[in-house]
Structure formats: C-alpha cells, structure tokens
C-alpha cells in the first residue's frame, strides 16, 4: 500500500485516540493523549519514510 495512505490511516487513528481522551473511562485522559500523540508521531515517521511498513 502507498506510504502516504498508511500514514493517513495511522494519523486518523492517532487523532481518534487523542480526541477520545475525555469520552472514555478505560485509561486516564493524560495517558490517552500521550498514546494518541505517540501514534501521530509514528504516522509522521512513516510518512517521511524513516519507518516502512
């Protein structure tokens, strides 16, 4: 699959995790935001070609 499309899906997943921080009760909002930002950074690294899937 195209790396740009992979990065888009990873970015959408990260944004969803980050935005769901205050509407879920499984983990604390701080942890949820941290994980979401980590996923967004992973998507950026995929987009830049530093990590290939």
N, C-alpha and C positions, 0 to 999 in steps of 0.2 A: 504494500500500500504506500501511497505517497507520504513522505515525511511531514509535509505540511498538513495533510489531513490527519495524520496521527497526532501531531501537536495540537490541532484544533480540538480533537476529541479529549485529549488529556487536559487541555485548558478548560474546556467546558466542565469536565469532571471536577477539576480543582475549584472552579468558580462555584459550582453547586455545593461542594463541601463547605467552602468558606461562607457562602450565603445562608446555609442551613444551620449555622452555629447557634442561633438563638431560638430555633424552632424545634430542636430535638433535645432529648434528655439522656442519651446514652453516654456521652462524654461531656466534659466541661466546655464552655464556649471558647476558652483560650486554647485548649488542645485542638478543637475543631478548626479554629482559624489557623493555627500552626500547621496542621496537616494539610489544609487547603492551600496554604501558601507554598508548602513544600511540593505539592503536586503541580502547582502552577510553575514553579521554578524548574521542575523536571520536564514539563512541556516545553519550556523555553529552551532548555538544553537539547531536547530532541529537535526542535525547530532549527536551532543553529547548527545542527549536525555533530555536536560533541558526543551525543549518545545515539546509537542507532538501534532500532527495534526490528 
